[in-house]
Amino acid sequence: MPRSVNAVASRARRKKVLKKVKGQFGRRKNVWTVAKNAYEKGQQYAFRDRRTKKRTFRGLWIQRINAAVREYDMSYSEFMGKLHAKEIDISRKTLADLAMNNPEAFKAIVDAVK
């Protein structure tokens, strides 16, 4: 009995990967084994960096809040401590956005905390 390898499905799988690595440099875009490795490595980086992105943005928000509250003679940790003591629940993302785009609303929050 002849061996069945299902070439149609194999080619479809390869084409799917080669389509996703289109635009990469050198053999990464057209040689199956190199392209497969490049694609898998790219997926690993994407998975890892979706988590790293969250960390990076949190750090950015903290820096922006810190810079904004320093204008009112307060440090970031002092501000956040007082914010939690007054039981004002506003995310760092929202606070950073207010500090950047709506300084008078941010000043009202700082005054409420003081």
MMTF fields as JSON, N, C-alpha, C and O atoms, coordinates in Angstrom:
{
  "mmtfVersion": "1.0.0",
  "mmtfProducer": "UNKNOWN",
  "numBonds": 455,
  "numAtoms": 456,
  "numGroups": 114,
  "numChains": 1,
  "numModels": 1,
  "chainsPerModel": [1],
  "groupsPerChain": [114],
  "chainIdList": ["A"],
  "bondAtomList": [4, 2, 8, 6, 12, 10, 16, 14, 20, 18, 24, 22, 28, 26, 32, 30, 36, 34, 40, 38, 44, 42, 48, 46, 52, 50, 56, 54, 60, 58, 64, 62, 68, 66, 72, 70, 76, 74, 80, 78, 84, 82, 88, 86, 92, 90, 96, 94, 100, 98, 104, 102, 108, 106, 112, 110, 116, 114, 120, 118, 124, 122, 128, 126, 132, 130, 136, 134, 140, 138, 144, 142, 148, 146, 152, 150, 156, 154, 160, 158, 164, 162, 168, 166, 172, 170, 176, 174, 180, 178, 184, 182, 188, 186, 192, 190, 196, 194, 200, 198, 204, 202, 208, 206, 212, 210, 216, 214, 220, 218, 224, 222, 228, 226, 232, 230, 236, 234, 240, 238, 244, 242, 248, 246, 252, 250, 256, 254, 260, 258, 264, 262, 268, 266, 272, 270, 276, 274, 280, 278, 284, 282, 288, 286, 292, 290, 296, 294, 300, 298, 304, 302, 308, 306, 312, 310, 316, 314, 320, 318, 324, 322, 328, 326, 332, 330, 336, 334, 340, 338, 344, 342, 348, 346, 352, 350, 356, 354, 360, 358, 364, 362, 368, 366, 372, 370, 376, 374, 380, 378, 384, 382, 388, 386, 392, 390, 396, 394, 400, 398, 404, 402, 408, 406, 412, 410, 416, 414, 420, 418, 424, 422, 428, 426, 432, 430, 436, 434, 440, 438, 444, 442, 448, 446, 452, 450],
  "bondOrderList": [1, 1, 1, 1, 1, 1, 1, 1, 1, 1, 1, 1, 1, 1, 1, 1, 1, 1, 1, 1, 1, 1, 1, 1, 1, 1, 1, 1, 1, 1, 1, 1, 1, 1, 1, 1, 1, 1, 1, 1, 1, 1, 1, 1, 1, 1, 1, 1, 1, 1, 1, 1, 1, 1, 1, 1, 1, 1, 1, 1, 1, 1, 1, 1, 1, 1, 1, 1, 1, 1, 1, 1, 1, 1, 1, 1, 1, 1, 1, 1, 1, 1, 1, 1, 1, 1, 1, 1, 1, 1, 1, 1, 1, 1, 1, 1, 1, 1, 1, 1, 1, 1, 1, 1, 1, 1, 1, 1, 1, 1, 1, 1, 1],
  "groupList": [{"groupName": "MET", "atomNameList": ["N", "CA", "C", "O"], "elementList": ["N", "C", "C", "O"], "formalChargeList": [0, 0, 0, 0], "bondAtomList": [1, 0, 2, 1, 3, 2], "bondOrderList": [1, 1, 2], "singleLetterCode": "M", "chemCompType": "L-PEPTIDE LINKING"}, {"groupName": "PRO", "atomNameList": ["N", "CA", "C", "O"], "elementList": ["N", "C", "C", "O"], "formalChargeList": [0, 0, 0, 0], "bondAtomList": [1, 0, 2, 1, 3, 2], "bondOrderList": [1, 1, 2], "singleLetterCode": "P", "chemCompType": "L-PEPTIDE LINKING"}, {"groupName": "ARG", "atomNameList": ["N", "CA", "C", "O"], "elementList": ["N", "C", "C", "O"], "formalChargeList": [0, 0, 0, 0], "bondAtomList": [1, 0, 2, 1, 3, 2], "bondOrderList": [1, 1, 2], "singleLetterCode": "R", "chemCompType": "L-PEPTIDE LINKING"}, {"groupName": "SER", "atomNameList": ["N", "CA", "C", "O"], "elementList": ["N", "C", "C", "O"], "formalChargeList": [0, 0, 0, 0], "bondAtomList": [1, 0, 2, 1, 3, 2], "bondOrderList": [1, 1, 2], "singleLetterCode": "S", "chemCompType": "L-PEPTIDE LINKING"}, {"groupName": "VAL", "atomNameList": ["N", "CA", "C", "O"], "elementList": ["N", "C", "C", "O"], "formalChargeList": [0, 0, 0, 0], "bondAtomList": [1, 0, 2, 1, 3, 2], "bondOrderList": [1, 1, 2], "singleLetterCode": "V", "chemCompType": "L-PEPTIDE LINKING"}, {"groupName": "ASN", "atomNameList": ["N", "CA", "C", "O"], "elementList": ["N", "C", "C", "O"], "formalChargeList": [0, 0, 0, 0], "bondAtomList": [1, 0, 2, 1, 3, 2], "bondOrderList": [1, 1, 2], "singleLetterCode": "N", "chemCompType": "L-PEPTIDE LINKING"}, {"groupName": "ALA", "atomNameList": ["N", "CA", "C", "O"], "elementList": ["N", "C", "C", "O"], "formalChargeList": [0, 0, 0, 0], "bondAtomList": [1, 0, 2, 1, 3, 2], "bondOrderList": [1, 1, 2], "singleLetterCode": "A", "chemCompType": "L-PEPTIDE LINKING"}, {"groupName": "LYS", "atomNameList": ["N", "CA", "C", "O"], "elementList": ["N", "C", "C", "O"], "formalChargeList": [0, 0, 0, 0], "bondAtomList": [1, 0, 2, 1, 3, 2], "bondOrderList": [1, 1, 2], "singleLetterCode": "K", "chemCompType": "L-PEPTIDE LINKING"}, {"groupName": "LEU", "atomNameList": ["N", "CA", "C", "O"], "elementList": ["N", "C", "C", "O"], "formalChargeList": [0, 0, 0, 0], "bondAtomList": [1, 0, 2, 1, 3, 2], "bondOrderList": [1, 1, 2], "singleLetterCode": "L", "chemCompType": "L-PEPTIDE LINKING"}, {"groupName": "GLY", "atomNameList": ["N", "CA", "C", "O"], "elementList": ["N", "C", "C", "O"], "formalChargeList": [0, 0, 0, 0], "bondAtomList": [1, 0, 2, 1, 3, 2], "bondOrderList": [1, 1, 2], "singleLetterCode": "G", "chemCompType": "PEPTIDE LINKING"}, {"groupName": "GLN", "atomNameList": ["N", "CA", "C", "O"], "elementList": ["N", "C", "C", "O"], "formalChargeList": [0, 0, 0, 0], "bondAtomList": [1, 0, 2, 1, 3, 2], "bondOrderList": [1, 1, 2], "singleLetterCode": "Q", "chemCompType": "L-PEPTIDE LINKING"}, {"groupName": "PHE", "atomNameList": ["N", "CA", "C", "O"], "elementList": ["N", "C", "C", "O"], "formalChargeList": [0, 0, 0, 0], "bondAtomList": [1, 0, 2, 1, 3, 2], "bondOrderList": [1, 1, 2], "singleLetterCode": "F", "chemCompType": "L-PEPTIDE LINKING"}, {"groupName": "TRP", "atomNameList": ["N", "CA", "C", "O"], "elementList": ["N", "C", "C", "O"], "formalChargeList": [0, 0, 0, 0], "bondAtomList": [1, 0, 2, 1, 3, 2], "bondOrderList": [1, 1, 2], "singleLetterCode": "W", "chemCompType": "L-PEPTIDE LINKING"}, {"groupName": "THR", "atomNameList": ["N", "CA", "C", "O"], "elementList": ["N", "C", "C", "O"], "formalChargeList": [0, 0, 0, 0], "bondAtomList": [1, 0, 2, 1, 3, 2], "bondOrderList": [1, 1, 2], "singleLetterCode": "T", "chemCompType": "L-PEPTIDE LINKING"}, {"groupName": "TYR", "atomNameList": ["N", "CA", "C", "O"], "elementList": ["N", "C", "C", "O"], "formalChargeList": [0, 0, 0, 0], "bondAtomList": [1, 0, 2, 1, 3, 2], "bondOrderList": [1, 1, 2], "singleLetterCode": "Y", "chemCompType": "L-PEPTIDE LINKING"}, {"groupName": "GLU", "atomNameList": ["N", "CA", "C", "O"], "elementList": ["N", "C", "C", "O"], "formalChargeList": [0, 0, 0, 0], "bondAtomList": [1, 0, 2, 1, 3, 2], "bondOrderList": [1, 1, 2], "singleLetterCode": "E", "chemCompType": "L-PEPTIDE LINKING"}, {"groupName": "ASP", "atomNameList": ["N", "CA", "C", "O"], "elementList": ["N", "C", "C", "O"], "formalChargeList": [0, 0, 0, 0], "bondAtomList": [1, 0, 2, 1, 3, 2], "bondOrderList": [1, 1, 2], "singleLetterCode": "D", "chemCompType": "L-PEPTIDE LINKING"}, {"groupName": "ILE", "atomNameList": ["N", "CA", "C", "O"], "elementList": ["N", "C", "C", "O"], "formalChargeList": [0, 0, 0, 0], "bondAtomList": [1, 0, 2, 1, 3, 2], "bondOrderList": [1, 1, 2], "singleLetterCode": "I", "chemCompType": "L-PEPTIDE LINKING"}, {"groupName": "HIS", "atomNameList": ["N", "CA", "C", "O"], "elementList": ["N", "C", "C", "O"], "formalChargeList": [0, 0, 0, 0], "bondAtomList": [1, 0, 2, 1, 3, 2], "bondOrderList": [1, 1, 2], "singleLetterCode": "H", "chemCompType": "L-PEPTIDE LINKING"}],
  "groupTypeList": [0, 1, 2, 3, 4, 5, 6, 4, 6, 3, 2, 6, 2, 2, 7, 7, 4, 8, 7, 7, 4, 7, 9, 10, 11, 9, 2, 2, 7, 5, 4, 12, 13, 4, 6, 7, 5, 6, 14, 15, 7, 9, 10, 10, 14, 6, 11, 2, 16, 2, 2, 13, 7, 7, 2, 13, 11, 2, 9, 8, 12, 17, 10, 2, 17, 5, 6, 6, 4, 2, 15, 14, 16, 0, 3, 14, 3, 15, 11, 0, 9, 7, 8, 18, 6, 7, 15, 17, 16, 17, 3, 2, 7, 13, 8, 6, 16, 8, 6, 0, 5, 5, 1, 15, 6, 11, 7, 6, 17, 4, 16, 6, 4, 7],
  "groupIdList": [1, 2, 3, 4, 5, 6, 7, 8, 9, 10, 11, 12, 13, 14, 15, 16, 17, 18, 19, 20, 21, 22, 23, 24, 25, 26, 27, 28, 29, 30, 31, 32, 33, 34, 35, 36, 37, 38, 39, 40, 41, 42, 43, 44, 45, 46, 47, 48, 49, 50, 51, 52, 53, 54, 55, 56, 57, 58, 59, 60, 61, 62, 63, 64, 65, 66, 67, 68, 69, 70, 71, 72, 73, 74, 75, 76, 77, 78, 79, 80, 81, 82, 83, 84, 85, 86, 87, 88, 89, 90, 91, 92, 93, 94, 95, 96, 97, 98, 99, 100, 101, 102, 103, 104, 105, 106, 107, 108, 109, 110, 111, 112, 113, 114],
  "secStructList": [7, 7, 7, 7, 7, 7, 2, 2, 2, 2, 2, 2, 2, 2, 2, 2, 2, 2, 2, 2, 6, 6, 6, 7, 1, 4, 4, 4, 4, 6, 7, 2, 2, 2, 2, 2, 2, 2, 2, 2, 2, 2, 2, 2, 2, 2, 2, 2, 2, 2, 2, 2, 2, 2, 2, 2, 2, 2, 2, 2, 2, 2, 2, 2, 2, 2, 2, 2, 2, 2, 6, 6, 6, 7, 7, 2, 2, 2, 2, 2, 2, 2, 2, 2, 2, 6, 6, 7, 7, 7, 7, 2, 2, 2, 2, 2, 2, 2, 2, 2, 2, 7, 2, 2, 2, 2, 2, 2, 2, 2, 2, 2, 2, 7],
  "xCoordList": [0.842, 0.0, 0.881, 1.808, 0.607, 1.457, 1.288, 0.256, 2.353, 2.348, 1.537, 1.695, 0.668, -0.145, 0.47, 0.654, 0.783, 1.443, 0.62, 0.983, -0.483, -1.362, -0.591, -0.473, -0.083, 0.718, -0.071, 0.5, -1.383, -2.204, -2.156, -1.946, -2.348, -2.332, -0.931, -0.782, 0.094, 1.478, 1.819, 2.379, 1.461, 1.742, 0.958, 1.48, -0.272, -1.098, -0.475, -0.447, 0.027, 0.68, 1.91, 2.13, 2.714, 3.939, 3.601, 4.231, 2.61, 2.22, 1.734, 1.99, 1.028, 0.51, 1.665, 1.617, 2.699, 3.859, 4.632, 5.031, 4.846, 5.605, 4.893, 5.538, 3.559, 2.806, 3.023, 3.088, 3.136, 3.306, 4.705, 4.875, 5.721, 7.081, 7.443, 8.591, 6.463, 6.686, 7.155, 6.56, 8.206, 8.721, 9.949, 10.577, 10.306, 11.527, 12.733, 12.588, 13.927, 15.15, 15.771, 15.765, 16.299, 17.09, 16.275, 15.137, 16.886, 16.24, 15.072, 14.312, 14.929, 13.834, 12.466, 11.471, 12.421, 11.13, 10.773, 9.606, 11.755, 11.413, 11.945, 11.573, 12.793, 13.282, 12.493, 12.483, 11.835, 10.877, 11.47, 10.886, 12.627, 13.157, 13.559, 13.309, 14.169, 14.585, 13.353, 13.29, 12.383, 11.159, 10.394, 9.877, 10.323, 9.608, 10.246, 9.551, 11.578, 12.291, 12.087, 11.877, 12.149, 11.958, 10.556, 10.376, 9.56, 8.174, 7.966, 7.342, 8.488, 8.32, 8.999, 8.455, 10.184, 10.899, 10.127, 10.038, 9.577, 8.777, 7.565, 7.204, 6.924, 5.766, 6.166, 5.41, 7.35, 7.853, 8.059, 7.662, 8.688, 8.907, 7.574, 7.429, 6.608, 5.303, 4.619, 4.057, 4.666, 4.045, 4.702, 4.024, 6.039, 6.789, 6.523, 6.305, 6.543, 6.477, 5.075, 4.915, 4.051, 2.712, 2.672, 1.954, 3.434, 3.512, 4.462, 4.191, 5.574, 6.554, 5.938, 6.241, 5.074, 4.42, 3.622, 3.632, 2.939, 2.147, 3.048, 2.715, 4.204, 5.169, 5.698, 5.785, 6.051, 6.629, 5.656, 6.04, 4.395, 3.409, 3.141, 2.972, 3.102, 2.907, 4.031, 3.789, 5.263, 6.408, 6.278, 6.602, 5.802, 5.611, 4.565, 4.751, 3.448, 2.39, 2.911, 2.596, 3.708, 4.266, 5.174, 5.119, 6.005, 6.892, 6.099, 6.461, 5.022, 4.211, 3.502, 3.445, 2.965, 2.295, 3.303, 3.019, 4.477, 5.534, 5.925, 6.048, 6.121, 6.498, 5.401, 5.692, 4.14, 3.022, 2.866, 2.622, 3.001, 2.793, 3.968, 3.82, 5.135, 6.297, 6.036, 6.598, 5.189, 4.833, 4.053, 4.0, 3.458, 2.673, 3.404, 2.775, 4.75, 5.618, 5.243, 5.079, 5.113, 4.786, 5.554, 5.878, 5.842, 6.459, 5.374, 4.242, 5.741, 4.78, 4.263, 3.058, 5.193, 4.787, 3.903, 2.943, 4.237, 3.437, 2.023, 1.029, 1.96, 0.676, -0.18, -1.365, 0.414, -0.342, -0.783, -1.871, 0.059, -0.312, -1.526, -2.454, -1.508, -2.639, -3.896, -5.015, -3.69, -4.811, -5.53, -6.759, -4.747, -5.334, -5.95, -6.962, -5.335, -5.877, -7.251, -8.141, -7.409, -8.7, -9.689, -10.834, -9.229, -10.042, -10.553, -11.705, -9.645, -9.945, -9.35, -8.131, -10.217, -9.758, -9.722, -10.723, -8.545, -8.328, -7.079, -6.063, -7.156, -6.012, -4.862, -5.065, -3.67, -2.486, -2.594, -2.147, -3.188, -3.374, -4.219, -3.878, -5.317, -6.206, -5.519, -5.628, -4.811, -4.103, -3.056, -2.93, -2.304, -1.276, -1.908, -1.371, -3.043, -3.739, -4.243, -4.135, -4.791, -5.249, -4.081, -4.192, -2.968, -1.786, -1.285, -0.84, -1.359, -0.869, -1.873, -1.502, -3.143, -4.109, -5.12, -5.802, -5.225, -6.231, -5.662, -6.1, -4.691, -3.995, -4.911, -4.649, -5.976, -6.851, -7.616, -7.844, -8.012, -8.671, -7.665, -8.007, -6.431, -5.392, -5.116, -4.922, -5.099, -4.889, -6.016, -5.771, -7.245, -8.383, -8.187, -8.528, -7.65, -7.388, -6.297, -6.401, -5.242, -4.141, -4.667, -4.303, -5.516, -6.084, -6.981, -6.994, -7.718, -8.581, -7.742, -8.167, -6.575, -5.695, -4.996, -4.819, -4.599, -3.912, -4.883, -4.529],
  "yCoordList": [-1.191, 0.0, 1.246, 1.345, 2.189, 3.385, 4.27, 4.291, 4.976, 5.86, 7.112, 7.718, 7.503, 8.708, 9.833, 9.689, 10.94, 12.029, 13.309, 14.252, 13.351, 14.522, 15.803, 16.72, 15.838, 16.969, 18.269, 19.346, 18.174, 19.389, 20.113, 21.326, 19.387, 19.992, 20.49, 21.548, 19.716, 20.118, 21.436, 22.347, 21.512, 22.737, 23.913, 25.025, 23.684, 24.756, 25.287, 26.496, 24.367, 24.789, 25.641, 26.678, 25.179, 25.918, 27.29, 28.291, 27.325, 28.598, 29.595, 30.795, 29.071, 29.936, 30.607, 31.804, 29.824, 30.379, 31.328, 32.41, 30.926, 31.776, 33.103, 34.128, 33.079, 34.321, 35.249, 36.469, 34.666, 35.481, 36.08, 37.115, 35.433, 35.975, 36.82, 37.238, 37.065, 37.898, 39.281, 39.879, 39.775, 41.085, 41.013, 42.036, 39.804, 39.681, 39.633, 39.518, 39.724, 39.875, 38.524, 37.592, 38.44, 37.28, 36.007, 36.018, 34.896, 33.599, 33.403, 32.444, 34.299, 34.18, 34.25, 33.764, 34.858, 35.052, 33.96, 33.846, 33.132, 32.189, 30.767, 29.886, 30.517, 29.161, 28.594, 29.17, 27.467, 26.933, 26.774, 27.263, 26.093, 25.818, 27.106, 27.251, 28.023, 29.29, 30.128, 30.737, 30.148, 30.922, 30.389, 31.163, 29.074, 28.455, 28.842, 29.17, 28.802, 29.188, 30.666, 31.041, 31.504, 32.943, 33.233, 34.069, 32.543, 32.743, 32.311, 33.029, 31.145, 30.646, 31.565, 31.832, 32.046, 32.959, 34.276, 34.84, 34.752, 35.974, 35.832, 36.762, 34.647, 34.392, 34.364, 34.819, 33.832, 33.826, 35.252, 35.597, 36.083, 37.482, 38.201, 38.984, 37.932, 38.594, 38.23, 39.095, 36.95, 36.483, 37.152, 37.648, 37.153, 37.747, 39.244, 39.774, 39.918, 41.372, 41.925, 43.102, 41.072, 41.534, 41.778, 42.661, 41.006, 41.21, 42.35, 43.137, 42.431, 43.497, 44.868, 45.832, 44.947, 46.203, 46.749, 47.954, 45.882, 46.296, 46.907, 47.93, 46.257, 46.769, 48.132, 49.049, 48.254, 49.492, 50.652, 51.742, 50.416, 51.484, 51.883, 53.067, 50.912, 51.247, 52.162, 53.128, 51.844, 52.687, 54.094, 55.067, 54.204, 55.508, 56.329, 57.522, 55.667, 56.373, 56.878, 57.997, 56.062, 56.452, 57.668, 58.595, 57.675, 58.819, 60.095, 61.162, 59.985, 61.164, 61.697, 62.908, 60.8, 61.222, 61.874, 62.912, 61.272, 61.806, 63.216, 64.116, 63.403, 64.724, 65.744, 66.896, 65.323, 66.247, 66.624, 67.791, 65.664, 65.989, 66.737, 67.382, 66.665, 67.419, 68.924, 69.701, 69.337, 70.755, 71.237, 72.435, 70.308, 70.645, 70.212, 69.927, 70.164, 69.841, 68.521, 68.452, 67.488, 66.168, 65.143, 65.392, 64.005, 62.929, 61.953, 61.995, 61.087, 60.114, 59.205, 58.987, 58.671, 57.717, 58.383, 57.788, 59.61, 60.381, 60.602, 60.427, 60.989, 61.237, 59.971, 60.011, 58.858, 57.609, 57.112, 56.554, 57.314, 56.919, 57.693, 57.121, 58.999, 59.843, 59.528, 59.587, 59.197, 58.849, 57.601, 57.545, 56.605, 55.371, 55.604, 54.995, 56.486, 56.786, 57.45, 57.189, 58.315, 58.991, 58.092, 58.478, 56.878, 55.895, 56.431, 56.226, 57.126, 57.589, 56.553, 56.413, 55.833, 54.773, 55.263, 55.218, 55.73, 56.134, 55.402, 55.38, 54.81, 54.051, 54.993, 56.18, 54.442, 55.218, 55.709, 56.809, 54.888, 55.268, 56.535, 57.456, 56.579, 57.738, 58.959, 60.067, 58.747, 59.867, 60.463, 61.683, 59.596, 60.074, 60.852, 61.869, 60.371, 61.06, 62.428, 63.41, 62.485, 63.771, 64.737, 65.921, 64.226, 65.061, 65.666, 66.814, 64.895, 65.363, 66.3, 67.372, 65.883, 66.545, 67.435, 68.231, 67.311, 68.084, 68.502, 68.0, 69.419, 69.772, 70.314, 70.083, 71.029, 71.581, 70.475, 70.579, 69.424, 68.281, 67.548, 67.095, 67.442, 66.79, 67.598, 67.035, 68.941, 69.817, 69.638, 69.675, 69.444, 69.218, 67.932, 67.87, 66.916, 65.642, 65.844, 65.342, 66.583, 66.837, 67.638, 67.347, 68.636, 69.432, 68.573, 68.755, 67.65, 66.756, 65.831, 65.444, 65.487, 64.591, 65.337, 64.799, 66.586, 67.39, 67.677, 68.336],
  "zCoordList": [0.0, 0.0, 0.0, 0.804, -0.884, -0.939, 0.306, 0.975, 0.554, 1.714, 1.414, 0.354, 2.345, 2.172, 3.004, 4.213, 2.357, 3.086, 3.137, 3.841, 2.4, 2.375, 2.021, 2.834, 0.817, 0.339, 0.325, 0.496, 0.122, 0.066, 1.409, 1.449, 2.505, 3.835, 4.201, 4.812, 3.821, 4.122, 3.442, 4.051, 2.141, 1.397, 1.972, 2.043, 2.378, 2.956, 4.239, 4.472, 5.074, 6.323, 6.028, 6.654, 5.052, 4.709, 4.129, 4.47, 3.26, 2.652, 3.705, 3.611, 4.707, 5.775, 6.531, 6.817, 6.848, 7.556, 6.653, 7.084, 5.394, 4.471, 4.219, 4.001, 4.249, 4.074, 5.275, 5.12, 6.469, 7.676, 7.804, 8.448, 7.19, 7.281, 6.057, 5.901, 5.199, 4.02, 4.478, 5.375, 3.868, 4.244, 5.125, 5.398, 5.579, 6.366, 5.436, 4.219, 6.024, 5.244, 4.893, 5.698, 3.695, 3.283, 3.168, 2.701, 3.61, 3.468, 4.427, 4.296, 5.378, 6.348, 5.662, 6.201, 4.474, 3.81, 2.816, 2.44, 2.366, 1.306, 1.479, 0.703, 2.46, 2.7, 3.876, 4.964, 3.65, 4.619, 6.024, 6.992, 6.154, 7.493, 8.213, 9.409, 7.501, 8.1, 8.456, 9.524, 7.548, 7.773, 8.974, 9.78, 9.094, 10.218, 11.544, 12.506, 11.588, 12.817, 13.128, 14.282, 12.089, 12.281, 12.794, 13.68, 12.24, 12.646, 14.1, 14.881, 14.454, 15.827, 16.836, 17.907, 16.489, 17.387, 17.527, 18.618, 16.423, 16.457, 17.351, 18.072, 17.305, 18.164, 19.643, 20.502, 19.935, 21.322, 21.815, 22.928, 20.97, 21.339, 21.552, 22.491, 20.68, 20.778, 22.087, 22.759, 22.451, 23.693, 24.904, 25.804, 24.901, 26.013, 26.115, 27.205, 24.97, 24.995, 25.228, 25.553, 25.062, 25.451, 26.955, 27.425, 27.699, 29.145, 29.498, 30.405, 28.775, 29.017, 28.769, 29.472, 27.766, 27.408, 28.584, 28.835, 29.299, 30.461, 31.534, 32.132, 31.769, 32.749, 32.346, 33.163, 31.068, 30.556, 30.702, 31.123, 30.352, 30.436, 31.881, 32.173, 32.786, 34.2, 34.687, 35.411, 34.279, 34.647, 34.093, 34.774, 32.854, 32.221, 32.967, 33.205, 33.337, 34.071, 35.405, 35.812, 36.09, 37.388, 37.219, 38.028, 36.183, 35.928, 35.676, 36.171, 34.909, 34.59, 35.831, 36.042, 36.647, 37.884, 38.814, 39.412, 38.938, 39.797, 39.363, 40.193, 38.058, 37.538, 37.824, 38.144, 37.709, 37.916, 39.387, 39.695, 40.297, 41.722, 42.323, 43.36, 41.693, 42.193, 42.092, 42.863, 41.148, 41.031, 42.256, 42.534, 42.973, 44.175, 45.446, 46.465, 45.377, 46.521, 47.188, 48.406, 46.38, 46.895, 46.072, 44.911, 46.663, 45.888, 45.443, 45.925, 44.526, 44.008, 45.116, 45.242, 45.925, 46.96, 48.009, 48.499, 48.341, 49.3, 48.749, 49.455, 47.48, 46.812, 46.769, 47.1, 46.364, 46.259, 47.63, 47.774, 48.63, 49.989, 50.477, 51.048, 50.246, 50.661, 49.841, 50.35, 48.582, 47.707, 48.227, 48.253, 48.638, 49.171, 50.551, 50.898, 51.33, 52.657, 52.553, 53.362, 51.543, 51.328, 50.581, 50.343, 50.21, 49.484, 48.143, 47.76, 47.445, 46.09, 45.136, 45.04, 44.436, 43.542, 42.097, 41.382, 41.686, 40.299, 39.824, 40.519, 38.654, 38.143, 37.788, 37.534, 37.776, 37.408, 35.963, 35.636, 35.111, 33.711, 33.61, 32.868, 34.357, 34.339, 34.944, 34.419, 36.053, 36.698, 35.766, 35.665, 35.083, 34.155, 33.002, 32.565, 32.517, 31.43, 31.884, 31.151, 33.093, 33.633, 33.813, 33.497, 34.32, 34.539, 33.232, 33.204, 32.155, 30.863, 30.167, 29.687, 30.12, 29.248, 29.96, 29.315, 31.288, 32.015, 33.384, 34.419, 33.381, 34.617, 35.716, 36.896, 35.353, 36.396, 37.13, 38.335, 36.42, 37.079, 37.976, 39.068, 37.501, 38.317, 39.574, 40.651, 39.435, 40.583, 41.617, 42.823, 41.13, 42.035, 42.817, 43.998, 42.185, 42.885, 43.923, 45.043, 43.554, 44.494, 45.697, 46.837, 45.451, 46.536, 47.445, 48.662, 46.848, 47.638, 48.517, 49.606, 48.049, 48.812, 49.95, 51.043, 49.675, 50.71, 51.816, 52.793]
}
